[in-house]
């Protein structure tokens, strides 16, 4: 492990099982500790969207859910844009976005968890690197979705810190954490 060559600005996104909306937060880290917590905001889902999203709970979404998942991802992109605008932060100042997605299926005892959302599309939409799919490998390896705490850098998830590792200027997600980086 080598510490990043400069502080890293991260945005974290979280939409909880309550389906109330999206929490977004900014923090700056030196790779080992939070150097500076930043602004945060919460954006409520419209009731109509919440109702449609609730229809995905407790099952494995099929192809019919693609439009809804894209809409969910677009709402997360808008949350990032609103946070940046509200905080007066230029998009180019952000090094990484942590995107949890929406949990729709979670059976850790069976080694199963599904979070919907398209991290690759979000990365393209925002023009920023996005770390996503945090839970899958951990749960498949017998974890109970307690994301690794042995990593170094903090990526905000709705005000809570999830772990990833910074090596130089690269952002790496620990193997058992299962995250993807686009």
DRENDO-1510 file (C-alpha; in Angstrom, 1 decimal, always signed):
<recs>
REC; n; res; u; v; w
REC; 1; UNK; +0.0; +0.0; +0.0 .
REC; 2; UNK; +1.1; +3.5; -0.8 .
REC; 3; UNK; -0.8; +6.6; +0.3 .
REC; 4; UNK; -2.3; +8.7; -2.4 .
REC; 5; UNK; -0.1; +11.5; -3.6 .
REC; 6; UNK; -2.8; +14.1; -2.8 .
REC; 7; UNK; -6.0; +14.2; -0.8 .
REC; 8; UNK; -8.9; +12.4; -2.6 .
REC; 9; UNK; -12.3; +13.9; -3.0 .
REC; 10; UNK; -15.1; +11.2; -2.9 .
REC; 11; UNK; -18.8; +11.4; -3.2 .
REC; 12; UNK; -20.9; +8.6; -1.7 .
REC; 13; UNK; -24.4; +7.6; -2.7 .
REC; 14; UNK; -26.8; +5.5; -0.7 .
REC; 15; UNK; -30.5; +4.6; -1.1 .
REC; 16; UNK; -31.7; +2.6; +1.8 .
REC; 17; UNK; -34.2; -0.2; +2.2 .
REC; 18; UNK; -36.8; +2.3; +3.4 .
REC; 19; UNK; -37.0; +3.5; -0.2 .
REC; 20; UNK; -37.2; +7.1; +1.0 .
REC; 21; UNK; -34.7; +8.5; -1.4 .
REC; 22; UNK; -31.0; +9.1; -2.0 .
REC; 23; UNK; -28.4; +10.4; +0.4 .
REC; 24; UNK; -25.3; +11.9; -1.1 .
REC; 25; UNK; -22.2; +13.2; +0.7 .
REC; 26; UNK; -18.7; +14.4; +0.0 .
REC; 27; UNK; -15.5; +13.8; +1.9 .
REC; 28; UNK; -11.8; +14.3; +1.4 .
REC; 29; UNK; -9.4; +11.6; +2.5 .
REC; 30; UNK; -5.7; +11.1; +2.7 .
REC; 31; UNK; -6.1; +7.4; +2.2 .
REC; 32; UNK; -6.2; +6.5; +5.8 .
REC; 33; UNK; -8.5; +9.0; +7.5 .
REC; 34; UNK; -11.1; +11.5; +6.6 .
REC; 35; UNK; -9.3; +14.8; +6.1 .
REC; 36; UNK; -12.4; +16.8; +5.8 .
REC; 37; UNK; -16.1; +15.8; +5.9 .
REC; 38; UNK; -18.0; +17.7; +3.2 .
REC; 39; UNK; -21.5; +18.7; +2.4 .
REC; 40; UNK; -24.4; +16.2; +2.2 .
REC; 41; UNK; -27.9; +16.2; +1.0 .
REC; 42; UNK; -30.9; +13.9; +0.8 .
REC; 43; UNK; -33.3; +13.8; -2.1 .
REC; 44; UNK; -36.7; +12.1; -1.6 .
REC; 45; UNK; -38.1; +9.7; -4.2 .
REC; 46; UNK; -41.4; +10.6; -5.6 .
REC; 47; UNK; -44.2; +8.4; -4.3 .
REC; 48; UNK; -44.9; +7.0; -7.7 .
REC; 49; UNK; -41.3; +6.0; -8.3 .
REC; 50; UNK; -41.1; +4.5; -4.8 .
REC; 51; UNK; -44.1; +2.4; -5.5 .
REC; 52; UNK; -42.5; +1.1; -8.8 .
REC; 53; UNK; -39.2; +0.5; -7.0 .
REC; 54; UNK; -40.9; -1.4; -4.2 .
REC; 55; UNK; -42.1; -3.8; -6.9 .
REC; 56; UNK; -38.5; -5.0; -7.3 .
REC; 57; UNK; -38.1; -6.0; -3.7 .
REC; 58; UNK; -37.7; -9.6; -2.7 .
REC; 59; UNK; -37.0; -10.9; -6.2 .
REC; 60; UNK; -34.4; -11.1; -8.9 .
REC; 61; UNK; -35.2; -8.4; -11.4 .
REC; 62; UNK; -35.5; -9.5; -15.0 .
REC; 63; UNK; -35.1; -7.6; -18.3 .
REC; 64; UNK; -38.5; -5.9; -17.6 .
REC; 65; UNK; -36.8; -3.9; -14.8 .
REC; 66; UNK; -34.2; -2.3; -17.1 .
REC; 67; UNK; -36.0; +1.0; -17.6 .
REC; 68; UNK; -36.7; +1.3; -13.9 .
REC; 69; UNK; -33.0; +0.5; -13.0 .
REC; 70; UNK; -31.9; +3.1; -15.6 .
REC; 71; UNK; -34.3; +5.6; -14.0 .
REC; 72; UNK; -32.9; +4.8; -10.5 .
REC; 73; UNK; -29.3; +5.4; -11.8 .
REC; 74; UNK; -30.3; +8.7; -13.5 .
REC; 75; UNK; -31.8; +9.8; -10.1 .
REC; 76; UNK; -28.4; +9.1; -8.5 .
REC; 77; UNK; -26.7; +11.1; -11.3 .
REC; 78; UNK; -29.0; +14.0; -10.6 .
REC; 79; UNK; -28.2; +13.7; -6.8 .
REC; 80; UNK; -24.5; +14.0; -7.6 .
REC; 81; UNK; -25.2; +17.0; -9.8 .
REC; 82; UNK; -27.4; +18.7; -7.1 .
REC; 83; UNK; -24.8; +18.0; -4.4 .
REC; 84; UNK; -22.0; +19.5; -6.6 .
REC; 85; UNK; -24.1; +22.6; -7.5 .
REC; 86; UNK; -25.3; +23.1; -3.9 .
REC; 87; UNK; -21.7; +22.8; -2.5 .
REC; 88; UNK; -20.1; +24.8; -5.3 .
REC; 89; UNK; -17.8; +21.9; -6.2 .
REC; 90; UNK; -16.6; +21.5; -9.8 .
REC; 91; UNK; -17.1; +18.0; -11.2 .
REC; 92; UNK; -13.4; +17.9; -12.1 .
REC; 93; UNK; -12.6; +18.2; -8.4 .
REC; 94; UNK; -14.2; +14.8; -7.6 .
REC; 95; UNK; -11.9; +11.7; -7.8 .
REC; 96; UNK; -14.4; +9.0; -7.3 .
REC; 97; UNK; -18.1; +8.3; -6.7 .
REC; 98; UNK; -19.2; +5.4; -4.4 .
REC; 99; UNK; -22.5; +4.0; -5.7 .
REC; 100; UNK; -24.2; +1.5; -3.4 .
REC; 101; UNK; -27.3; +1.0; -5.6 .
REC; 102; UNK; -30.6; -0.2; -4.3 .
REC; 103; UNK; -30.8; -3.4; -2.4 .
REC; 104; UNK; -33.7; -5.5; -3.7 .
REC; 105; UNK; -32.7; -9.0; -2.6 .
REC; 106; UNK; -30.6; -9.8; +0.5 .
REC; 107; UNK; -30.2; -13.3; +1.8 .
REC; 108; UNK; -26.6; -13.4; +3.3 .
REC; 109; UNK; -27.1; -16.8; +4.8 .
REC; 110; UNK; -27.7; -18.2; +1.3 .
REC; 111; UNK; -24.8; -16.2; -0.1 .
REC; 112; UNK; -27.1; -14.0; -2.1 .
REC; 113; UNK; -27.5; -10.2; -2.4 .
REC; 114; UNK; -28.6; -8.0; -5.3 .
REC; 115; UNK; -28.2; -4.3; -5.5 .
REC; 116; UNK; -29.7; -2.7; -8.7 .
REC; 117; UNK; -28.2; +0.3; -10.4 .
REC; 118; UNK; -25.9; +0.6; -13.3 .
REC; 119; UNK; -22.5; +1.8; -12.1 .
REC; 120; UNK; -20.9; +1.7; -15.5 .
REC; 121; UNK; -23.7; +3.9; -17.0 .
REC; 122; UNK; -23.4; +6.3; -14.0 .
REC; 123; UNK; -19.7; +6.6; -14.6 .
REC; 124; UNK; -20.4; +7.5; -18.3 .
REC; 125; UNK; -23.2; +9.8; -17.4 .
REC; 126; UNK; -21.1; +11.7; -14.8 .
REC; 127; UNK; -17.7; +11.5; -16.5 .
REC; 128; UNK; -16.3; +10.3; -13.2 .
REC; 129; UNK; -14.9; +7.0; -11.9 .
REC; 130; UNK; -17.6; +5.1; -10.0 .
REC; 131; UNK; -17.0; +2.2; -7.5 .
REC; 132; UNK; -20.1; +0.0; -7.2 .
REC; 133; UNK; -21.4; -3.5; -6.3 .
REC; 134; UNK; -19.9; -3.4; -2.9 .
REC; 135; UNK; -21.6; -6.3; -1.3 .
REC; 136; UNK; -21.7; -9.2; -3.8 .
REC; 137; UNK; -18.3; -10.9; -3.3 .
REC; 138; UNK; -18.4; -10.4; +0.5 .
REC; 139; UNK; -21.8; -12.1; +0.8 .
REC; 140; UNK; -20.8; -14.8; -1.6 .
REC; 141; UNK; -17.7; -15.5; +0.5 .
REC; 142; UNK; -19.9; -16.0; +3.6 .
REC; 143; UNK; -19.9; -12.4; +4.9 .
REC; 144; UNK; -23.1; -10.8; +6.1 .
REC; 145; UNK; -22.6; -7.6; +4.1 .
REC; 146; UNK; -20.3; -6.0; +6.7 .
REC; 147; UNK; -18.1; -4.4; +4.2 .
REC; 148; UNK; -14.4; -4.8; +4.8 .
REC; 149; UNK; -13.1; -2.4; +7.5 .
REC; 150; UNK; -9.5; -3.3; +6.8 .
REC; 151; UNK; -9.2; -1.1; +3.8 .
REC; 152; UNK; -7.6; +2.3; +3.9 .
REC; 153; UNK; -9.5; +5.1; +2.3 .
REC; 154; UNK; -13.1; +6.1; +3.1 .
REC; 155; UNK; -15.7; +6.4; +0.4 .
REC; 156; UNK; -18.8; +8.0; +1.8 .
REC; 157; UNK; -22.1; +6.1; +1.8 .
REC; 158; UNK; -24.8; +8.4; +2.9 .
REC; 159; UNK; -22.6; +9.7; +5.7 .
REC; 160; UNK; -21.2; +6.3; +6.7 .
REC; 161; UNK; -17.7; +5.4; +5.5 .
REC; 162; UNK; -17.2; +2.3; +3.3 .
REC; 163; UNK; -13.7; +1.1; +2.7 .
REC; 164; UNK; -11.6; +1.0; -0.4 .
REC; 165; UNK; -7.8; +1.3; -0.8 .
REC; 166; UNK; -6.0; +4.1; -2.5 .
REC; 167; UNK; -2.7; +3.2; -4.1 .
REC; 168; UNK; -0.9; +6.2; -5.6 .
REC; 169; UNK; -3.7; +7.8; -7.6 .
REC; 170; UNK; -5.6; +4.5; -8.2 .
REC; 171; UNK; -8.6; +3.5; -6.2 .
REC; 172; UNK; -8.8; -0.2; -5.5 .
REC; 173; UNK; -11.6; -2.1; -3.8 .
REC; 174; UNK; -10.5; -4.9; -1.5 .
REC; 175; UNK; -11.0; -8.4; -3.0 .
REC; 176; UNK; -13.7; -9.5; -0.6 .
REC; 177; UNK; -15.5; -6.2; -1.0 .
REC; 178; UNK; -16.5; -7.1; -4.5 .
REC; 179; UNK; -16.6; -3.6; -5.8 .
REC; 180; UNK; -16.3; -2.7; -9.4 .
REC; 181; UNK; -14.6; +0.4; -10.7 .
REC; 182; UNK; -15.6; +2.0; -14.0 .
</recs>
